[in-house]
Amino acid sequence: METQLEQRLKELRAEYESGQNILNDIENKLIELENRKTNLKETLLRISGAIDLLKEILGEGECVTDEPVGQAEEKAVSQASVEIVEVPNLIRKTLKEAEVLLGEAGLEVGNISEKTGIFPIGIRFGDILRQDPKPQARVAAGSPVDLVIAVKGESKLNPDEGSMCNRFFDRD
């Protein structure tokens, strides 16, 4: 009987050790999955930022009036003989570069605002993220161009508001 108990004890110890190994493997895999989840969240946020930037850049052909560019120019020139100029592309430029380009185009710097967060690859802190009016728009000389500049700071992105990534965030 004692040998049977010793045999059973060995079996239980082996089973316990096997279970501990499986538990450790599962915990390691969970840690790996959490790391992958975190990396995926960061990647999706960067992609979301890149999408926003590309939307801004692709909106280059927009006009500040509802009329086609040629008609808006002719109307403005005939009404007040106002010089019409094209807005330069300031995206990814520094504020100093933007000031020079706007001056050369006969435009002025308008309101300057800052945005914190995770930015697309290639955007550095201090670069122009957005501008209004959009690049290539035609406006009267001397018009202001509003700028949004990338700055350091914590992202204020709320995953519940307007993010394509919201399904990947924990819901507590």
N, C-alpha and C positions, 0 to 999 in steps of 0.2 A: 504494500500500500504506500509506503514511504517513497519508493522509487517512482510510483505513478504520480505522486504529488510533486516530486522533484522534476519529473518529465513535464508535467503540466505547467509548473513554474517557469521552466525554460521556454516552453511554447508561448506563454503569456508575455514573458520578457521580450522575446523575439518579435511578437506581434506588436507590442507596445513600441519597440524601437522602430519598427517599420512604419507604424502610424506617425511617430514623431518625425521621421524623415519625410513622409508625404506631407505632413502639416508644414514643415519648413519649406518644402518645395512650393507649396501653394502660397505661403506668405511671400516668398521671393518673387513668384510670378505676379502677385498682387502689387508688390512694390514696383516691379517693372512696368506693369500696366498703368499705374498711377503716373510714373515718369513719362510714359508715352502719351498719356492723356494730357499732361501739363505741356509737353512739347507741341502736341497737336493744337491745343488752345492758343499757344503763342503764335504758331504758324498761321492759324486761321485769322487771328487778329491782324497779322502783317498782311495777309492776303486781302482782308477787308479794307485795310488802309490803302493798299495798292489799287484796289477796285475804285475807291473814292477818288484817288488821284487821277486814275485813267479817265474816269467820268468827267473830271474837271478839264483834263487836257482834250478829250474828244469833243467837248462843248465849245471848241475854239471858233467854229464858224458862226457862232450866235451873234446876233445884231442887237443893239440897244433899243431899237425901235421895232414896231411890228411890221414895218415896211421892208421890202427887199433892200439890200445894201445900196444899189445904184439909185433907186428912187429916193431913199432917205438922204443921200448925198446931194442929189439935184435939188430937192426941196429945201434943204438947209442952205445951200449956196444961193439959191434964188431968193430966199426970204431975207437973209441978213448978210450975205456974203461972208459967212463964217467958214473958216478953214476946217476941213474934216481931216482927221488923222487916224491911222490904224494903231490900235493898242498892241504893244509888243508882248511877246510871251515872257512872263516873269517867273513862271514856275521853275523851282529849283535854283533860283538866283538868290544871292544875298540881298539884304536891304540896300546896301551901298550900290551894288550892281543895278538893282531895280531903279534906284533914284537916277542913276546916270542914263539908263535906257529910257526912262520916262521923260527926262529932260530933253534928250535927243529927239524924242517923238513929239515934243511940245505938250506934254501932259504933266500933271502934278501927282504927288503921293497923296492919297486920301486918308481914310481911317486905317489905322494899323491895329490888328488884333492878334492875339497869340493863341496857339493851340498846343496842348500837351497830349501825349499818348504814344502809341507805337506807330511808327511811320514806315512807309514802303522803303525797300532797299534803295539806297542812293540819296535819300533825303537826309540832310544833316541838320542839326540844331542851328537855327538862324536862317534856314532856307525858306523861300516863299512856297507855301502849300497851295494857296488859292488866290485868285484875283477877281475883282469885279470892277469894270466889265471884263469879259473873257478875252483871251488873246485873239487878235485879228478883227475884233469888233471895230466899227468905225464910229468915232465920237468927235465932238467939237474940240478943237485945240484948247488947251488949258483945263480940260476936264480932269477931275480927280479920279484916281484908280485906287480902290480899297484893297488892302493886302492882309493875308493871314499868314503868320510866321510860325514855324515849328520851334517849340521851346522845350527845355527839359522839365520834367515833372511827372507826377503820377497820372496815369490814364484815368479819365472819369467815365470810361465806357461802362454803361449799365447793360448787362447782357439781356435784360428784358425789353430794352428800347431800341428798335431799329437795327439790330445786329443779325447778320445771317448766321452767326456762330452761336446764337442763344441756346440751341438745342444741345450744345456740348458742355454747357455749364451745369454745375450741380444745382439742384433745386432743394434747398433745405426748408 
